[in-house]
Amino acid sequence: MTIETVQNDADILKCRGAIQALRPLLTDDIYTEAVRQTLADNRQIIFIEDGNPDAAAVAVFETGYNLFRGKYIYIDDLSTLPTQRGKGYAGKLLDWIAEYAQKEGFNEIHLDSGVNAARTDAHRLYLNKRFQVTSLHFVAKV
């Protein structure tokens, strides 16, 4: 098992199943272009390479700087193929991001997570990885 960074369209396709497990609205016909746009917008994708045709788990994150956070990482997506859950892959991706953040001098790592019973395991993981619940996230649709 290794952690790789998406470098090309073959890697983008390798990550499709894990990303679509979390983002089912990214249907096959729009998936590749949506990921290309995401990568062009200052984001990276890392994935678990375990010798199978599909990535076992993926993390999509952006880096930035703002007045409130300073230099930060924001995790947009963290997803594991349903058949690969419970193997610690998401935790390994979070550890990789934490090491990257420390090495590159980032101040904080952020993520948002929906609140419902299906997210309990994810929330347990985030708390175990020392994330804290610090705010409510509000959205206004326009």
N, C-alpha and C positions, 0 to 999 in steps of 0.2 A: 504494500500500500504506500503510495506517494501522493503528495499534494503538488498539483501542477497549476500553472496559470494559463488561461485561454490565450492562444497565440494566433489562431487561424480558424477558417470555417470548419475544418474537421473537428477541432476542439469545441466550437460552438454547437455543432450537431451532437457531439458526444454528451453534452450537458443538457440536451433537450428534455429528456425524460424527467430528470430531477427538477428542472426549472418548471416544467409544465405541471408537475405534481403540486406545486405551490401556486402557480399562475396558469390555471387551465384556460383562461381567455386568450393566451398566446397560442393560438392554433398553429398547426404546421405551416399553413400558407403565409402567416405573418411573423412566425417565430424568428427566423434568421435575420431578417431586416430589423426587427425590434431589438435584438441583441446587439447587432452592429451599431445601432443608434445609441444604445446604452453605453457601449464601450467608447464611442466617440465623445460621450458626455462626461469624461473624467472618471470612469468607473473601471474596475477590474473584476474579473471572475476567476476564482480559484476552484479547483475541483479535486475530488478523491479519485485517483487512478488505481484501480484494484485488479487490472487485467481483464475486465469484462468490456464488452462493446460500449456500454453506457457508463457515464460517471456515476458513482454511487451517491455522491452528495456534492452540492455546490454552494458557494457563497458569492454574492455580488455586493461589492462595496465601492463607495466613493471616498475621495479624500478632499479636504477643503480647509478653509480658514474663514472664521467669522469673528465678530467682536465679542460674542457671548462665549463661544467655546474655545477660541484660539484655533490651533491646528488640530483637526479632528478627522476621524474615520466614521462614516455612517454606513451601517450594513443594511442594504436594501432588501436582500433576500438571503435566506439560509434554508436549504431544502435538501432532504434525503429521499431517494427513491423509496416508496413504501416497502418494497421487498428487502431493503437494506437497513431499515430503522432498527435501533437498539444495539448497534455495533460500535457506537461512540464516534461515528464519523463527523457529526455536526460539532461535537466538542473539539475534535482535532482541528477542524477548520477555524473555530473560534480561537483556539490556542495559537494557530499560525498567524491569524490577524493580530492577536495581542503581541506576539513576538515581533512582527513587522512594525507595529505601532511603536513599540519601545525602541527598536533599532533606528527608525526613521524620525524619532522625536515628536510623535503626536501626543497631544495632551489627553485626549479622551476617545473612547469608542462608543458610538450610539447605535441604537436600533429601536424600532417600534414593533410591537407584537399585538395582534388582535386579542381581545379578551372574550374567551368562550371555553367551554369544557374541553373542546378538542385541542386547545393550546396548552393544557396543563403540563404536559411533559416538556414542551419547549420552554415554558416559564421556569420550570424546575432547573433545566439546564442553565438558563441565563443567570439565575440566582446562584447556582453552584459555581459559575464562572465569575462571580463577584460583580455582576451587573446589579444596579440598584434601580428601583422604581422611583423616578425623580419628577415626573410631570404627567399631565394629561395631554393628549394630542387632539387638537380640534381641527376640523375641516369645514370649509364653506364651499359648497359646489356652486359654480357660476355657469 
